[in-house]
Every structure is written in structure tokens, then in C-alpha cells.
Amino acid sequence: MTPEDLLARIDAQDCLDTLAAMARHKSYSQTEGERTLVEAMGERMRELGLETELTPVPGGRINAVGRLRGAGGGKSLLFNGHLDTNPATEGWTVDPWGGKVDENFIYGIGVSNMKAGDAAYFCAVKTLLDAGVKLKGDVILTFVVGELQGGIGTRALMEQGLRADYFVNSEPTDLAALTMHAAAFTFVIELTGDTRHLSKREEAVDAIVAAVDLIPRLNAMRFSGAASPAHESINRVHVGVVRGALGQELHEWRAPQVADFVRLRGSGRYAPGQTEQGALADMRRELDALEARFPGLRASLTTEAATGHQPMPAFEVSPESRIVQAINRAYMAVRGTPQPTGAITPPGYYGTDAGHLYKLGGMEGIVCGPGGRYNTMPDERVDIVDFLDMVRVYLLTILDICEVA
């Protein structure tokens, strides 16, 4: 059976039904609904005949892992995606858990981030099994939890010893091949000035005015030590929280006084080869310059880890790697045009479980998945054509890496 014959066997309606069923699970991160969907995917893999197990994750959570064992002599390929989702926000015009499908899109919270990727690799393997294809190398499907806590589900798999020759992480890239993404850290900056009544504000050191001066400079930063322009392109700082008032208790009831305290919280991104220490040193130099512009101001900088949140390491793979070349060839076969490949933004600013597969697992891989342009927003959705093309690309990539027995 030729690859073209196998592509023709993909059941588009069954693929959409699979994704819609996943979307109907309210699998908020760290809830019972997350576990229910993991168990459901484990059962679906058992029905396909995969060697399936539910593996432990710290905090009483579980991952689902299924293995299609090959006949031997081929390379193994691991697919990775998370099932936990962000909460639905205001502004939805469709049911976030309805699994609605219209002429162009499939809708639902977590459909883009990242149930469409999860469903795409499940459907690719199902198509191969339904066609009776035997492979040389193993295909491993992982449906993990805890990506929203820094990837603790995938970390658990790596610590339990799960490995393959190559991996595909299916985070949403709008089908681009992401070969590099940033590492992430969070920070807290505190600015302490000197208050006066508004009648004497010329004598004050206004922490809010200093913060207004600082924030655009931080948001424009690139860190030193980038190995190439591509590496530098995924450097970013963003201030997401600003609070300013009187004293560290941030008293707001005395508005006629000049604010003497501001607390900023934000996040930074740096590339492989750069370090958090180096990024913080660059930020410290920016704060030193701020203190020089505002005599009497004191600025402190510390890092902050959200409760239970693990750091997300950077990820990188050579564009010449076999897995990159394989997915590039598959994309060309499906769409007839070269696949966008590289440190593509905005996905290059993401943190993904690929960082753990790369750093802890020591594996070569690629980040490539459906969705992205309608990610994490009201009426989150994925283009149907992108979802089905991703199934096709994954199927051809499996044939390329694992080989037909």
C-alpha cells in the first residue's frame, strides 16, 4: 500500500468526531476532569490494541502512554501533547465544551491548545492500524497533564525512563516546524521612592513615574550572549502586573501623596545557550540606569516561581536533523509547498514540554501542531483543513521515521 493510498484512507469525519469528543471533556488543569480525559484516551488506545498504561504524576495525577510496538530495525517516534486546558473566559458565543463543528472550524476550550494536536497523532496511528500497516520502529503516544504547571507530566515520564529516538511535540504552531523555542522565567521588581504631598512633589522620588519610564525599556529588551540572530529573536521581556501606591502595603486611600512604592511582576524569555543568570544581570544593569535617572530611587530584582510551577527549559534542534527533514518532506507532500521552519514567532516565545524531552530526555525532536492563530481566546478554534492536514503530515512522518516492516 502506497503512502498515497494510506492518505486516502484517513476518515475525516472520524477524525473530527474524535476531536469533538475530546473537546467535550472539561479537562481544566488540576481537576478531576483532567483525569477523566486521560483515562478516556487510555481506553481509546487499548481499543486500538496499543500497549497502554496510566503512569503516575506528582500530586496524584496520571498520564496515559500507549505503544505500537514495531517489528524491529526501525527508529522509534514519540508523540507528546497535554490534555489539561486553561479556563474558559468571558466572551464565548458557542459552548466551550460543545465540540461544535461548522464548515471551517472546530471549536472548544483547549482545542487549539492543544487537543487538536493530540487527536491528530491518535488519528494518524488509528489510520495505520485500520489499514493493517506493520512498522519496524515503535510509535509511542503520550497524553500528559501538568503542562500548565511547567510540564510536570512530561517531566515525570522522563524521570520514569521513557525514551524514543525522536519526538514530535504537538503544541500549536499552525503546522510550522518550530526548531527552537525560549526558556521562561518570572521576576519581581520593586521600586522604592520617597513620598511627599502633591504640593511638594518636586521634592519626591515618584515610584510610579519611574515605573512608567522603566516598563517600555524592559519590554524592548534583548539579552546579551545570543548565539545568533535567530537565538536573539526569541528573547523577550514582558511586564504583566503593575501595582503602585504608598508603602509596601500599597495603601490607596491617600491619593494626594506621591506614590513611593511600585511592584512589577513579569516574565522573560531567553534562547538556548543563554542563561537566566545572564538575563537577570542584563535586567539589573537596566535598573542601575533607572536609579541613575531617578536619584534616590532604589530598585530590587528577584525571580519568582508560581506555586507548583516548574521552570520550562529552552529547546533546539538542528534543521538538518532526521525528524525535521522527515516532517518537512511530509508537509511538502501534503501541501505542495516548503514548510515554514525555524525559530518562528510567536511559537518561539512559548514554553513547551519539548524542553523537557530535549533537556531531560536527551532526544531530538520537533514542535509542530495544528492551531495557534485562534489560541487562548474566546471561541478558541482550529481550522478543519489544518487539523486534517496535520493528521496527514503525522502519518507520513511515522512512515518516514519508523518505516514499513
Disulfide bonds with the S-S distance in Angstrom:
none
